[in-house]
Amino acid sequence: MILNMYDIFTEEKIPIKDLKLWDENARFPDKYFQKNEEDLINYFCSKKDFKIVDLAKSIVKDFDLPQIEKIVIHNFGGENRVLEGNRRSTVYKLLCNPKIAPNDTLKNEFENLQKSIKIDENFRLDCLVTKDIEQGYRFIERKHLTGNNEVQWGDNERAHHNSRRGRANQSEKLKVAVTSVIKELNIPEEMKDQVLGPGYVTNFWRILDNSMSPKILGFNIDDNGKILIGSIDFKEKLKVIIFNVLQKKDFSDNKIDSRSLNTNKEKEKYLKNIKPEHYEIVRSEIEKNTTQNIFGENKINMGMLRKTPVTKNSNILFGKTLSLRSGKVNDLYRAIVEIDEKSKNSESLLPILGMVFRLIIEVAARVHYEENGEGKKAKKDQVCEDFIKLAKKHISQADKNFVCLTSDWLTDKENFSILLDKYAHGIVTPTREDILKKSYIVADILDYYFRK
């Protein structure tokens, strides 16, 4: 039988003084089990992550509004134990009586906040009360394990909300205006949704929301938030930016991610490098990867779109010229390139290059761990193997070059670490093609961890 909510919980208004913090709450470490309420309050106040003062300011600011969430209570032996809402209950107790704060700084904070509202220990909070603790656990799990299946607002939603309330700043006005243009572009809806969604939207706005982009791209946002387009190429350039952001690289194989395009100079260079020939590349790639379903709707294969290869000179070691930070890794990399250029196509050099790949990865590993304060790892015998595993975990598939994307290394069909060991011990006699392919993987690892 499916129970009604009111068969499990009752709605009650309970005075703050009658609420008892629950020492078994998951926020408390085991050592706080059976501790008194003073200790529990002190623990909440000691943890910066719990943001007790920020929560108090929020409660005071909206004190005239109804509670968004009710406190969940387990009524046991006449006590009202707070199953859900211990942090909020702590704030209410401190607002009622700032003297229980564990230090003078917090005491002064809560005394000042208390002056703005009318509250004492008899102030009643909206609560859901149950005598069945298992039902209380169900409530806790729904909120904290599944997030009540809520979806938080992203940048665009917040910008639209503030715009509709008439309090958007210039950055939010830009986001609303440009988003309206994106929605009208003749590109697949999946591309629009992805570039404005998690994983891409931050990088997209990093490019658009800066002082030089309006001038370079040919648009402006007036005081009312209306977009004024002064360039016939604006929408085409916008498509190129969307395409590049989704691929996480531009047409010169330069990365577009959270670590790139951070300075105005880098953004300006990227925007000025968008050429008319790129418009056709984007159009062609979209067309090539778009199909029509049985309902006549156009659907694009986003996975294939993001894997579009950038042409490389097949005989260049590492696939491109790397720009690494100065130090041991860069010195070794430059020496390898110099040796290869002086001995181009020499079959006798190939085994040496294979051995050096193992060496440069090992040096890179030790430098990386030392720089990150992991001296013990840097001295391990298996440092090369561990570092390769770390790199595989850290470098997202979309960031790797085309050879890596199609490499068995990604699917674990080929153990790259073991292969490097075989090169180092002269067990494998490589071909030029083998060396080049493996150098691309090495390049991605070095580029990820040591790029300027």
N, C-alpha and C positions, 0 to 999 in steps of 0.2 A: 504494500500500500504506500502510495506517495503521500507524504505528510505535507500539510500546509505550513508556511513559514511560522505562523502564529501558534502552531502546535509545538514548535521547537524553541522559539524566542518570544520574549515579551518586550515591548517598547516601554522604557521607563526613563524618567528624569531623576538622576541621582546626584546628590550633593558631592562636591569635590572631596570633602573631608571623609566621605564614606567609600571612596575608591582606594583599593589596595593594590599597589604595584605587584606584578607577578614575578617572583624570583626565578621561575622556570622558563621565562620568555627566552626565545632563541638569541636575542641580542645580548643576553648576559652570559659570560663565561661560566663554566661549571663551579668555580670557586665562589660564585655569588649565590649559590643555592642555599636557601634558608638564611640569607643575610637580611638585616632589617631595612626598612624603607629608606633611611638616611644613607646607607651604603649604596643602595640602588640609584638614588638620585645623584649621589656623588659620582657614580660610574658614568651615568648619562652625561653629566656636565664635563667630565674629564675627556670625553672623546670628541675631537673636532669633527669627525665624520657625521656625528648625529646632529650638528648644527642647531643646538638648543636655542641659542639667541636668535638665529634667523627665523626659526619656527615661531618663537614668541612674538617677534615683530610682525610676522604674517598674521598670527591670531589676533593681535591687538589692532592691526590695520583693518581687518574685516570682522571686528568683534560684533558689529551690528547686523551681520549676515548670519543665516542659519548655519549650523555645522555641516560641512560637506560630508563628513563620515562620522557615524556613531561609534562610540566606544563599545567594544564587545566584552561582556562580563560573564564570568562563570560564578554563579552564586553557589557557594560551598560553605556549609557550616555557619551560615549567617554572614559570611564575608563576601564582598563584591570584588573578586579578583579580576584584574584587567588582563584579559587574554590578548586583545588586540587594541593598541592605542596607548602603550606604556610611555612612549616618548611624549605624546601629546598630554597625557595625564601628568607627567613630570613637569611640563611647562606650565600647566594650569596650577599645579601645587606651588610652583615658584612664584607665579604671578599673585597668588593669594597671600603668600608669606615669603617675601624675598629673603628673610633672615635665615632660611634653611639652605640658602645657596652656600656652596663649599668655600668660597673665597670672596673677598671684598669687591673685586672687579665685577663678578657676576651679580653680587648683591646689589651694587649700584645700578647695573644694567636693568635688573628686574624692578627695582624701586622706581626708576624713571618710567619704565613701561607701564607699571601699575597705575601711575598717575593719570594715564590717558583713558582708563576704563573703570567701570564700577564692578568690582569683583571681590568676593571673600570666600571663605571655605564653605559657605552655604550655597554658593552659586551652583546651579544644577546643569549637568551635561546630559545630552541625549545619548541613551545607551540601549543596546540590545542585550538582553539578559537570558541566559540559559542555565539550567541545572545539569545539563548533559555535556560534559567536557568534550566528548567526541564530536558533538555538533559544533562546538566552539573551534575545535581543530580544523574542521571542514572549512569554516569561514577564514581562518588564518591561511590555510593552504591555498584557497582560491585567490586570496590577495597577494601573498608573497611568493608562491611557487608558480603561479600562472599569470600574475599581474592583472588578475580579473579580466584577462584578454583585452586589455585596453591598449590603444595605440597612441603614443605621445605625439603632440604636434611637432612638426619639423619647422625649419626656417620659413618655408613658404606659407604654411598655415598661420604662423605667428604674424608674418608680414601682412597677409590678407586680413587677419582679425584686426590688427592695429589700423590698417588702412580704412576698414569699414567703420571703425570707431572714430576716425578723423584724427588719430594721434600718431600716424606713421612718421618715422624719420626719413631722411633722404635715401638712406640705404634700403629701407623697406619699400619706399615708393618705387625705387628702381626694380626691385625683385617682383613686385606686383605688375609693373608695366611690361617688363621683359617677358615675364611668364605668359602674359596675354598674347604677346607676339609669338612665342614658342607654340602655344596651343593652336595657332593658325597656320603654322608651317606645313608644307606638303611633304612631311616625313612620317613614317609609321608611328602610331600612338605609343608603341612600346619604347621607342627611343625617347619620346617626350617624358614619359613616366619615369624611365630609368634615370635620365640626367637630372631630374628634379627630385629624385628619391635618395634614400640612404646609400652611401658609398660613392656617390658622384656629385651630389648637389653642392657640397662644400667647395670642391675644386672648381666647379662651374662658376660659382659666385666669386671665388677668389680671382678669377680672370676678368669677370664683367664689372665687379663692384670696386672700381679704383678710379683715380682721377684722370688717367689718360685714355681709358677705353672709349668714352663717348666721342672724343676727338678722332681717334684712329678708326673706329668702326662707323662713325657718322650718325650719332643719335644724341638726344638730350632728353632729360626728364624735367618738366616744368614744376612750378611750386604746387600745382594741383595734382601732381603724380601722373600727368599725361605724357606719353612718350612721343617725341617729335623726331621723325626719321628723316635725315638729310642726305642719305647715301642710298643709291639704287642697289648697292651691293650688301647692305646691312644684313638682310635675311640670309643671303648666301654665306656670308661670313659667320653668321650665327650657326648655320648648319655645320660648317667646318669645325667650329669650337665644340659643338655637341658631339660630333663624330670623334674628335680627338680626345675629349674627356672620357667618353665611353671606352675608347681603346687604351686610354691611359698613356698615350704617347702622340707626338705630332708626326708630320710627314718626313721629318728628318731623324726620326727614331729617338727624339729627346723625350724623357719621361714627363708625364703630367700626373702628379700625385701629391700627397700631403707634404712631400719633402722638396718639391720643385715649385717654380713660379711663385716664390715667396716675396721677392723684392720687386719694386716697381720697374726696375731696369729689365729684369727677366720677363715680366709680363708684357712690357712694351716691345721687347724683341720678338716675343712669340706672336703678338697681334700684328706687328708689321710684316712678319714673314708669311702671313696668310695671303696666298696668291690666287688669281683667277683659275689657274689650272687645278687647284685643289677643289674648286666647286664641282668640276666634272668627275674627279676621283670619288668624291662623296656620293654624287648622284649615281655613278656606275656601281659602286659597292652596295648601296642600298637596293638598287634595282636587281642586282645579281643575287642578293640574299633574301629577296622578298617573294613570297608565294601567296597564292589565293586559296582560302579554305573552301569547304563545300557551301558556305553561306555567302560566298563572294567577297569576303573580307580579306584585306591585305595583311599578311603576317610576316614579320621579319625574323630570321634566325639570328638572334642577338649573339649567340655563341660564335657563329662563323664570322660575324661582322667584327667582333673584338679580336679574332685571331688573324685578321688580314695581315699577311707578312710584309715587312719592309725589305726591299731588295738590298742585298749585301754583296759586296765584291767577294766572290767565293774563295779568293786566294789570300785574303787578309786575315792574319792571325788575330784572334779575339773578335773578328767581325767588324770592328770599328776602333777608332782611337779613343782610349779611355782617358778621362780627366780625373785623376785621383789626388787625394791629399798627399802632401809631401811626407816622406818617411820611408821606412824599410820596404813596405809593400809596393809603393810607387817606384822606388829605386830598382827593385827586382823586376817589376813589370817592364820598365823602360829598357832594362838590360836584355830581357827576353826578346822584346820587339826588335831591338837593334841587332841582336845575333841573327834572328830570323831574316831580317831584311838584307843582311850582308851575305847570307848563305841561301838565298831563295831557291827552292826546288831541289835542294841537296838532300838526297835520300839518307845520307849518313847522319844528318842532323836530327831526323825524326825521333829516334829513340831518346835523344837528349831532351828534346822538347817535352816528350811524354813524362820523363823523369822530373823536369823542372815544374810541370803543372802540380805534381805532388808537393814539391818544395814550396811553391808560392802559396798554395792553400794552407799548408802548415804554418808558414810565417804569418799569413793573414789571420789565422785562428789565434795564434799566440798574442799577436798585437791586439786583436779585438778583445780577447778576454782580459788582457792586462789593462786596456783602456777602460774597461767596465768594472774594474776592481775584483776580477775573478782570477787572482793569481794562481790558485791551486789548479783550476781548469787549464790554465795556460801551460802548466808544467806536465800535464798528463801525457802518457805515451800515445794514447788514442785521440789526441787533440784534433787531428785532421778529420777522422771519421765523425767525431762528435760535432765538429763545426759544419761539416757538409749536411748533417741531419738538421742542425739549427737553421742553416740557410734555406733548406728545402721547406722548412716550416714557415719561415718568415717571408720569403719572397712569394708573393701571390702569383698565380699562374698568368694573370693578365700582364704582369710586369716583365715576364721573361721574353726573350727574343724568339723569333719564329722557329729557329732550330731547336731551342729548348722546349717550345710548346709541342713539338712533334717528336721529342726524344723519349726513348724508353726509360730514361732516368726518372721522368715524372711519374710513370706508372709502376715503378719499382721492378720493371722487367730487367733493368740493368743496374747493378750496384756500382755507382760511380766511384765510391771510395775504394772498392776492391780493384776496379780497373786501374785507378791511379797507382795502387800498390804494385800491380803487375807491370805497369810502365816503369815504375821506379826500380824494380828488380830485374828488368830486362826480359820478363817472361813473354810479353807480347811485342810483336814487331808491327808497329802501326803504319798505316798509309797516310799520305798527305791529307786525304779527305777525312780520315779518322781524327787526326790531330786538330784539324780546323773545327770539326763539330764539337769536340771536347773543349776546345779553347773558348767557344761561345758560352758554354756553361760556366767555365772559370770566369769569363768576363762579367757575366751577370752577377756572380757572387761578389767579385771585387767591386763592381760598380755600385752594388747595393750597400755595402758596408763602408767603402772608402771613397766614395765620390766626393769631390769638392763641394 
